[in-house]
């Protein structure tokens, strides 16, 4: 399955075209310096070559920072997996109509051969050109290493490698199913790419874990913390993850609640999944908070190696309505994700169950208005506009939903923006069912 996906970010496109221009310009002026032809004149060619070289070096510095700050450096990690299949495809398979051995996705932009090539380009060729180029610029340096001869040979050889890379890059572009669309993608950022529904869902859930108000935790089989997200730390009023990782789960409970937590942990270590348990937590500053706890076993093969789950804070709500603890006891959090136009990108099974919908395809691509009646839609419009336009985070608000069968339900809603770089791309969050809290109110 394919879908139109925002795969190349704004800086990524700027860097690609600027780097391409600078490398081609350096090649043109460089070969004129070698007296291969006359275009600008020797002195002018040297001056322009130096300017382009410094510009490329500055661009590379900014690009390295960008790659590591947004995590895109992972796209270039070389892998030997499927390399032989990829080579075979380019040598013979492509002429026999064979299917491509790998598929491009937003999370895997390059095939294994491209990864190896780009890694060599970034880690060997470009550094070699920069180092030899800098030596070229400063005569006092190459005079100390016995002359410029070897440096010149390496720098010139690197130029020929870059030309070969450019030719191969343009040729491989023509092997795509739609070459023009691939070029357009590097202009607009959008491309039709293969999608793996499981991978897409996993990435969305990972984003939800990292950025939502639901606290995520993971414990090893001894009950010691392996991982927590920022929302979990915030609920426990802890500012340093290092103060939690490796510590026993008992630090999050008062003595009178220790046995309850131990019992839940033992149940999960025996393979049981626990959902919607109301509990009282002890924060790092010794204050008390209340939340809904879920916990399920983590497997490695057939062996349970620990547990993980979510906590959803209900301290403020609980102060208003104590009976809500019992209402949400057996509930499960429904996850949703909307794009910046308000259309559903993803929902989980719990969300579908709350909306009494048995087919995700009936939801994905539809506008959020289908899940609210006219009376409640105005408020959801306000929430959506506030999140998308201002980056507001809604931690917990009681809201109503219109289910697919026309009935109404009630839930606690959380909503927060998700980003592509610094740009808000949409809204995501969780809903926690509280329909049974007040049946009479729903009938009004």
ABEGO torsion letter per residue (X at the ends): XBBBBBABBAAAAAAAAAAAAAAAAAAAAAAAAAGABBAAEAAAAAAAAAAAAAAAAAAAAAAAAAAAAAGAAAAABBBABGAAAAAAAAAAAAAAGBBBABBBBAABABBAAAAAAAAAAAAAAAAAAAAAAAAAABAAAAAAAGEAAAAAAAAAAAAAAAAAAAAAAAAAAAABABAAAAAAAAAAGBBBBBBBAAAAAAAAAAAAAAABABBBBBBBAAGBBABBBAAAAAAAGBABAAAABGBBAAAABBAAAAAAAAAAAAAAAAGBBBBGBBBBBBBAAGBBBBBBBBBBBBBBEABBAEBBEBBBBAAAAAAABAAAAAAAAABBBBBBBBBAAGBBABBBAAAAAAAGBABAAAABGBBAAAABBAAAAAAAAAAAAAAAAAGBBBABBBBBBBBAAGBBBBBBBBBBBBBBEABBAEBBEBBBBAAAABAAAAAX
